[in-house]
Amino acid sequence: MLAVHDLEIRVGARTLMSEVSFRVSDGDKIGLVGRNGAGKTTLTKVLAGDLPPADGKVERSGELGYLPQDPRSGDPEMLARTRILDARGLGTLALQMHEASIEMGDADEKVAAKAMRRYGNLTERFEALGGYAAEAEAASIAHNLSLPDRILDQPLKTLSGGQRRRIELARILFSDAQTMILDEPTNHLDADSVVWLREFLKNYKGGLIVISHDVELVGETVNRVFYLDAMRQVIDIYNMNWKNYLRQRVADEERRKKERANIEKKATALQLQAAR
């Protein structure tokens, strides 16, 4: 869950938005939209805690999964598979179990006995966190994001930017995070992976904020739309699906256009009166 109170965000001397308040609860699937440069990505960084706001506060409860446009998190030496599994604390445990299983065959009986006890303790913890079923779930997510074993078995430092991004997306989707913030999640995905991701997000039960140029993904998944208006420095909140939002947005723009015309007309009349 996210709760935003009187948020103000600035970049240098420029104010992107002010007095912004909203909540994101389970089941809320929000499409964050606005023209390029309006501040959508900056807002997601503030919501995720990567940037401080100029004013106001963001309250977070439960685990938050954040996919930035250029993810750089994780130990570069870590295997990609371990990075994904560690979203639920399984990756490092699996490595430790493998190491203990090797030591169990040691010629020194004391070393072997100690390794056996360690393996038993690690296995208990592994199974308590979902064990092999969770491992299979992670493998399925990776497969659907076109991440074959040859990539999963490589250290993060050897992967391209696109591969790193898919690893981080897989990690977030596997994490069971209560809230997800995804900035252009379809970047570097092939067509089959995009279709699979749409279905995953449609069935996701937590809170979601997504920035995406994939109109079909937004159209099929979101039930609320946040429009960041750079000119007015506000977020217009539409509690409706994408199709209804598009219609309502046109009506709102037409109404504001008429309001501006009336204001300008009155201003001109006042100027004429003053001139007399």
Summary of the structure (lengths in Angstrom):
residues: 276
radius of gyration: 24.5
end to end distance: 59.5
largest distance: 107.2
contacts: 830
relative contact order: 0.16
helix: 51%
strand: 21%
